[in-house]
């Protein structure tokens, strides 16, 4: 199978929405509809937020991946098990959904 993501996104499993705050928080990356860790995830933010992929100790800072307000990014999971998130200038929410492996 290809290791690149091409075409339209398919979301068939439930992700999560979490509040961002002044301190970094983390959650497990949600599994896809087959119950497996996805190759890719989509991360959307209501307010300026920063995210970082890693293991159960990952911590996000304002120097990590910026997700701009009302925007989204696709990230390759590459073996990560958790995603950390932190607010920018004000608290908000991030939404993380697993994309289906193709």
Phi and psi restraints in degrees (value plus and minus 20) as a CYANA .aco file:
   2 UNK   PHI     -88.6   -48.6
   2 UNK   PSI     125.8   165.8
   3 UNK   PHI    -117.8   -77.8
   3 UNK   PSI     -12.3    27.7
   4 UNK   PHI    -129.3   -89.3
   4 UNK   PSI     132.6   172.6
   5 UNK   PHI    -118.6   -78.6
   5 UNK   PSI     104.0   144.0
   6 UNK   PHI    -152.5  -112.5
   6 UNK   PSI     127.8   167.8
   7 UNK   PHI      65.1   105.1
   7 UNK   PSI    -183.4  -143.4
   8 UNK   PHI     -91.3   -51.3
   8 UNK   PSI     133.9   173.9
   9 UNK   PHI    -102.9   -62.9
   9 UNK   PSI     130.1   170.1
  10 UNK   PHI    -147.9  -107.9
  10 UNK   PSI     103.1   143.1
  11 UNK   PHI    -140.2  -100.2
  11 UNK   PSI      95.4   135.4
  12 UNK   PHI    -143.8  -103.8
  12 UNK   PSI     -22.1    17.9
  13 UNK   PHI    -144.3  -104.3
  13 UNK   PSI     135.8   175.8
  14 UNK   PHI     -96.4   -56.4
  14 UNK   PSI     115.4   155.4
  15 UNK   PHI    -119.8   -79.8
  15 UNK   PSI    -162.6  -122.6
  16 UNK   PHI    -170.5  -130.5
  16 UNK   PSI     138.8   178.8
  17 UNK   PHI    -142.6  -102.6
  17 UNK   PSI     110.9   150.9
  18 UNK   PHI    -151.4  -111.4
  18 UNK   PSI     127.6   167.6
  19 UNK   PHI     -96.8   -56.8
  19 UNK   PSI     119.6   159.6
  20 UNK   PHI    -117.0   -77.0
  20 UNK   PSI     130.8   170.8
  21 UNK   PHI    -161.3  -121.3
  21 UNK   PSI    -193.3  -153.3
  22 UNK   PHI     -90.4   -50.4
  22 UNK   PSI     -40.8    -0.8
  23 UNK   PHI    -127.0   -87.0
  23 UNK   PSI     126.5   166.5
  24 UNK   PHI     -84.2   -44.2
  24 UNK   PSI     120.8   160.8
  25 UNK   PHI    -149.8  -109.8
  25 UNK   PSI     143.5   183.5
  26 UNK   PHI    -163.2  -123.2
  26 UNK   PSI     135.9   175.9
  27 UNK   PHI    -160.6  -120.6
  27 UNK   PSI     136.8   176.8
  28 UNK   PHI     -88.5   -48.5
  28 UNK   PSI     122.8   162.8
  29 UNK   PHI     -88.2   -48.2
  29 UNK   PSI     108.3   148.3
  30 UNK   PHI     -88.2   -48.2
  30 UNK   PSI     130.2   170.2
  31 UNK   PHI    -104.8   -64.8
  31 UNK   PSI     141.0   181.0
  32 UNK   PHI    -102.2   -62.2
  32 UNK   PSI    -193.6  -153.6
  33 UNK   PHI     -87.5   -47.5
  33 UNK   PSI     -37.5     2.5
  34 UNK   PHI    -108.9   -68.9
  34 UNK   PSI     -18.5    21.5
  35 UNK   PHI      58.3    98.3
  35 UNK   PSI      -2.9    37.1
  36 UNK   PHI    -128.3   -88.3
  36 UNK   PSI     138.9   178.9
  37 UNK   PHI     -85.7   -45.7
  37 UNK   PSI     109.5   149.5
  38 UNK   PHI     -94.3   -54.3
  38 UNK   PSI     140.3   180.3
  39 UNK   PHI     -97.2   -57.2
  39 UNK   PSI     -52.7   -12.7
  40 UNK   PHI    -153.8  -113.8
  40 UNK   PSI     131.6   171.6
  41 UNK   PHI    -150.8  -110.8
  41 UNK   PSI     137.0   177.0
  42 UNK   PHI    -130.7   -90.7
  42 UNK   PSI     110.0   150.0
  43 UNK   PHI    -140.4  -100.4
  43 UNK   PSI     104.3   144.3
  44 UNK   PHI    -141.0  -101.0
  44 UNK   PSI     133.1   173.1
  45 UNK   PHI    -155.5  -115.5
  45 UNK   PSI     125.5   165.5
  46 UNK   PHI    -103.3   -63.3
  46 UNK   PSI     -61.4   -21.4
  47 UNK   PHI    -140.6  -100.6
  47 UNK   PSI     148.8   188.8
  48 UNK   PHI     -71.0   -31.0
  48 UNK   PSI     103.4   143.4
  49 UNK   PHI    -160.1  -120.1
  49 UNK   PSI     140.2   180.2
  50 UNK   PHI    -147.1  -107.1
  50 UNK   PSI     117.9   157.9
  51 UNK   PHI    -151.2  -111.2
  51 UNK   PSI     138.3   178.3
  52 UNK   PHI    -172.1  -132.1
  52 UNK   PSI     114.8   154.8
  53 UNK   PHI    -111.1   -71.1
  53 UNK   PSI     130.2   170.2
  54 UNK   PHI     158.0   198.0
  54 UNK   PSI    -170.8  -130.8
  55 UNK   PHI    -121.9   -81.9
  55 UNK   PSI    -179.4  -139.4
  56 UNK   PHI     -90.6   -50.6
  56 UNK   PSI     -22.8    17.2
  57 UNK   PHI    -131.1   -91.1
  57 UNK   PSI     -16.4    23.6
  58 UNK   PHI     -82.0   -42.0
  58 UNK   PSI     120.6   160.6
  59 UNK   PHI    -151.8  -111.8
  59 UNK   PSI     114.3   154.3
  60 UNK   PHI    -114.9   -74.9
  60 UNK   PSI     127.4   167.4
  61 UNK   PHI    -152.1  -112.1
  61 UNK   PSI     153.5   193.5
  62 UNK   PHI     -91.8   -51.8
  62 UNK   PSI     -17.1    22.9
  63 UNK   PHI    -123.4   -83.4
  63 UNK   PSI     -13.2    26.8
  64 UNK   PHI    -115.8   -75.8
  64 UNK   PSI    -182.2  -142.2
  65 UNK   PHI     -88.0   -48.0
  65 UNK   PSI     100.9   140.9
  66 UNK   PHI    -100.9   -60.9
  66 UNK   PSI     109.2   149.2
  67 UNK   PHI    -133.1   -93.1
  67 UNK   PSI      94.4   134.4
  68 UNK   PHI     -95.6   -55.6
  68 UNK   PSI     139.2   179.2
  69 UNK   PHI     -75.1   -35.1
  69 UNK   PSI     115.1   155.1
  70 UNK   PHI      37.3    77.3
  70 UNK   PSI      11.9    51.9
  71 UNK   PHI    -147.4  -107.4
  71 UNK   PSI     150.9   190.9
  72 UNK   PHI    -162.4  -122.4
  72 UNK   PSI     139.8   179.8
  73 UNK   PHI    -154.2  -114.2
  73 UNK   PSI     135.4   175.4
  74 UNK   PHI    -128.3   -88.3
  74 UNK   PSI     112.7   152.7
  75 UNK   PHI    -143.4  -103.4
  75 UNK   PSI     119.1   159.1
  76 UNK   PHI     -98.2   -58.2
  76 UNK   PSI     109.8   149.8
  77 UNK   PHI     -92.4   -52.4
  77 UNK   PSI     -61.1   -21.1
  78 UNK   PHI      27.4    67.4
  78 UNK   PSI      26.7    66.7
  79 UNK   PHI      67.1   107.1
  79 UNK   PSI     -26.0    14.0
  80 UNK   PHI     -86.3   -46.3
  80 UNK   PSI     129.7   169.7
  81 UNK   PHI    -133.6   -93.6
  81 UNK   PSI     -37.8     2.2
  82 UNK   PHI    -156.6  -116.6
  82 UNK   PSI     138.9   178.9
  83 UNK   PHI    -147.0  -107.0
  83 UNK   PSI     111.8   151.8
  84 UNK   PHI    -124.8   -84.8
  84 UNK   PSI     131.1   171.1
  85 UNK   PHI    -167.6  -127.6
  85 UNK   PSI     130.6   170.6
  86 UNK   PHI    -169.8  -129.8
  86 UNK   PSI     130.5   170.5
  87 UNK   PHI     -92.5   -52.5
  87 UNK   PSI     140.8   180.8
  88 UNK   PHI    -108.3   -68.3
  88 UNK   PSI    -128.5   -88.5
  89 UNK   PHI    -104.1   -64.1
  89 UNK   PSI     -41.2    -1.2
  90 UNK   PHI    -168.0  -128.0
  90 UNK   PSI     139.2   179.2
  91 UNK   PHI     -84.1   -44.1
  91 UNK   PSI     131.4   171.4
  92 UNK   PHI    -179.3  -139.3
  92 UNK   PSI    -168.6  -128.6
  93 UNK   PHI    -160.7  -120.7
  93 UNK   PSI     127.7   167.7
  94 UNK   PHI    -138.3   -98.3
  94 UNK   PSI     125.9   165.9
  95 UNK   PHI    -140.0  -100.0
  95 UNK   PSI     109.1   149.1
  96 UNK   PHI    -144.3  -104.3
  96 UNK   PSI     104.2   144.2
  97 UNK   PHI    -148.6  -108.6
  97 UNK   PSI     123.3   163.3
  98 UNK   PHI    -100.1   -60.1
  98 UNK   PSI     118.6   158.6
  99 UNK   PHI    -115.2   -75.2
  99 UNK   PSI     125.6   165.6
 100 UNK   PHI     -91.1   -51.1
 100 UNK   PSI     118.4   158.4
 101 UNK   PHI     -87.9   -47.9
 101 UNK   PSI     119.7   159.7
